[in-house]
Amino acid sequence: MDQTKLSLYTCLSPSLLHLYDISDSIVVIIDVLRATSTIATALHNGAKEVIPVSAVPECIRIGKEMCGITAGERDGKIADGLEYGNSPFEYPASFIAGKTLVLTTTNGTKLLHMAADNGAKQIITGSFPNISAVCDFLISANQPVMLACAAWKDRVNIEDTLFAGAVISRIKTHFSINCDASNLAETMYNDAKDNLYEFMKSKNASHYHRLSNYGLEEDIRYCLTNDNANVLCFYQDNKLVAK
Amino acid sequence: MDQTKLSLYTCLSPSLLHLYDISDSIVVIIDVLRATSTIATALHNGAKEVIPVSAVPECIRIGKEMCGITAGERDGKIADGLEYGNSPFEYPASFIAGKTLVLTTTNGTKLLHMAADNGAKQIITGSFPNISAVCDFLISANQPVMLACAAWKDRVNIEDTLFAGAVISRIKTHFSINCDASNLAETMYNDAKDNLYEFMKSKNASHYHRLSNYGLEEDIRYCLTNDNANVLCFYQDNKLVAK
């Protein structure tokens, strides 16, 4: 371990975030299926901004105020009162360019607000569709890093852990990593990297199970593919914007 | 997933235990380095009972009341006011047989009391030195299982996760496992199983790092070896006893 390098930690669940001091860190919010993948896609396709909100009524209210598109699902269906869902395929440039997307998700939004409340120095969102932008930024930023997995109702999940592992495998030589969760994530990623989709399927990952029951295999494949929406998603003034 | 089988879950940190209903479950407390390894060793070597306590003053008080041996470390040294440490090698049969050991540890004891407070149906402790006894019991008991890792100050650690994975690899056909943390643990164990010690070392596992700095490599090797103290450690009436 090189003490002269900046630290990198992985937090596998929002319920563990309080264990870490993130006041000097860039926090990467990871909600692979599908919040942060959809955020990257919308911003890459020219959305003006994405406003992440926790609850459906708030989504409706802010959607009206901002003349934005309201989106969000509950139990695999568009939530009552909202217009669109959580799939990245709903946000092509022809639809979303120049618009404000007000998106309500459960796990990812909760964690993002938690990181903001805990005083994170900077917050970005990470997903396979924008993994290179995330890694390039983390290498260049010269700040400690917290890879924060949104998990599923606070239970550790495979896909967010895999993304943390993928980032670590790319950038680890730039950081000092004294964090077993990071080792664990990278070990699993190395096992899975030849075919992330088949790995998820073979492990019967709980979220794979849920989404494939909704017929969303193509969403899963997209959300496990690198760099199809390679933009940095930066959180400032309660909004995510492309940088 | 076979819905007719009983469930098995893995909880990677005490901070996640509240996410699970353990009222019908056998909870396996896992604190590989070194609490649960030392507990198995003392009971295997004939200790009458092991009383796990959280704090040093309580350890001293109960030690006096029970005419027991007081043991516990803080920062790698025997805690002030106690007689012995946390190493399994301190408890050969010639010393511990017939005696009461009052043991204070931080992570493992905290989790054990948390599981008891949360209404666990049964509590046992698990470690590589007694892995076969644990697995045999879990297979025969016909109850849901929670593999509960003590972690390190609530941060996920490699060695407890490895033990959960080792148990899962042995007993998974008897259970329905819809739990990404269990898949993660088993995946890591499969990577590590040919040489757990070298895996810990190569990953620079944080606890390996701490203990090897105290010159405790032999403790680590023992605590990663199967069945040298193959006894079931059962928690009842605030004590751990051999069954």
Interface residues (C-beta under 8 A of the other chain):
Chain A: M1 L12 S13 S15 L16 H18 L19 W152 K153 D154 R155 V156 N157 I158 T161 N178 C179 D180 A181 N183 L184 T187 M188 D191 K203 N204 A205 S206 H207 H209
Chain B: M1 L12 S13 S15 L16 H18 L19 W152 K153 D154 R155 V156 N157 I158 T161 N178 C179 D180 A181 N183 L184 T187 M188 D191 K203 N204 A205 S206 H207 H209
